[in-house]
């Protein structure tokens, strides 16, 4: 619960100046911008980065219960009960999602308070959209953690995977560094990741009021769109700009695809177990048949002697 709040303090303390200098260097020469607008832009970028990372990394921590039950053997008490495995999986997913949502919504409230103090330009519609973005990205993070943790069985494996995700996900989703600053090949690769569009959705809605304010004070549309593109507000898929509706559709479809992939794998593993049982029974039946035939042959040979 405290981790996102601590990260918010660290972001505001150490990264705010970096984001501010980067934003000022991107402005055309001779264009005067108020400090409140600059601070609001920096605060919105920091908050969107924090939420984009927390919605996924916190989900991996919340989903450790699945691995702990495997390591302690508690999962056997559930599997022997007359409950479908799909119901057990859904219960794990729901529990992880609820605990993750409690943390991410707390982080969202802290981010909104921080933006209110530094510089507030969001409307009620923007706030509702950010809440929906946080909900969608949290559900995606829970589904992704469930898919990965399904293959893990020890706490050491979970710690290793959690460390890798915590260290690398922020770069892959564009939270720490804009994807537009990467190479062309890496940009095309990251454009297929749902987390990229989750980060872009948060930034679009948190910076929407700031972009409106920039247009109202006389910023050229080219400058406003260029600022948005530099911080991944308009991601591209094969040189085509993805709309906000397209980002929602892709993120939601990816969430469903993860669930279907996990369900398909479980069905395939269940089918493999059934086939193994059938093969074992067939092998035992063949062995008994062979032994019986050999005994009969010995009896016939004995009577013939």
Secondary structure as the mmCIF struct_conf table of DSSP 4:
data_model
#
loop_
_struct_conf.conf_type_id
_struct_conf.id
_struct_conf.beg_label_comp_id
_struct_conf.beg_label_asym_id
_struct_conf.beg_label_seq_id
_struct_conf.end_label_comp_id
_struct_conf.end_label_asym_id
_struct_conf.end_label_seq_id
HELX_RH_AL_P HELX_RH_AL_P1 UNK A 2 UNK A 10
HELX_RH_PI_P HELX_RH_PI_P1 UNK A 11 UNK A 15
HELX_RH_AL_P HELX_RH_AL_P2 UNK A 16 UNK A 26
BEND BEND1 UNK A 27 UNK A 27
HELX_LH_PP_P HELX_LH_PP_P1 UNK A 28 UNK A 28
TURN_TY1_P TURN_TY1_P1 UNK A 29 UNK A 30
HELX_RH_AL_P HELX_RH_AL_P3 UNK A 35 UNK A 62
TURN_TY1_P TURN_TY1_P2 UNK A 63 UNK A 63
HELX_RH_AL_P HELX_RH_AL_P4 UNK A 64 UNK A 72
TURN_TY1_P TURN_TY1_P3 UNK A 73 UNK A 73
HELX_RH_AL_P HELX_RH_AL_P5 UNK A 74 UNK A 79
TURN_TY1_P TURN_TY1_P4 UNK A 80 UNK A 80
BEND BEND2 UNK A 81 UNK A 83
HELX_RH_AL_P HELX_RH_AL_P6 UNK A 85 UNK A 118
HELX_RH_AL_P HELX_RH_AL_P7 UNK A 124 UNK A 149
TURN_TY1_P TURN_TY1_P5 UNK A 150 UNK A 151
BEND BEND3 UNK A 154 UNK A 154
HELX_RH_AL_P HELX_RH_AL_P8 UNK A 155 UNK A 172
TURN_TY1_P TURN_TY1_P6 UNK A 173 UNK A 174
BEND BEND4 UNK A 175 UNK A 177
HELX_RH_3T_P HELX_RH_3T_P1 UNK A 179 UNK A 181
BEND BEND5 UNK A 182 UNK A 182
HELX_RH_AL_P HELX_RH_AL_P9 UNK A 184 UNK A 190
TURN_TY1_P TURN_TY1_P7 UNK A 191 UNK A 192
HELX_RH_AL_P HELX_RH_AL_P10 UNK A 194 UNK A 206
BEND BEND6 UNK A 207 UNK A 207
HELX_RH_AL_P HELX_RH_AL_P11 UNK A 208 UNK A 216
TURN_TY1_P TURN_TY1_P8 UNK A 217 UNK A 218
HELX_RH_AL_P HELX_RH_AL_P12 UNK A 221 UNK A 230
TURN_TY1_P TURN_TY1_P9 UNK A 231 UNK A 232
BEND BEND7 UNK A 233 UNK A 234
STRN STRN1 UNK A 236 UNK A 236
BEND BEND8 UNK A 237 UNK A 239
STRN STRN2 UNK A 241 UNK A 241
HELX_LH_PP_P HELX_LH_PP_P2 UNK A 242 UNK A 243
HELX_RH_AL_P HELX_RH_AL_P13 UNK A 244 UNK A 304
#
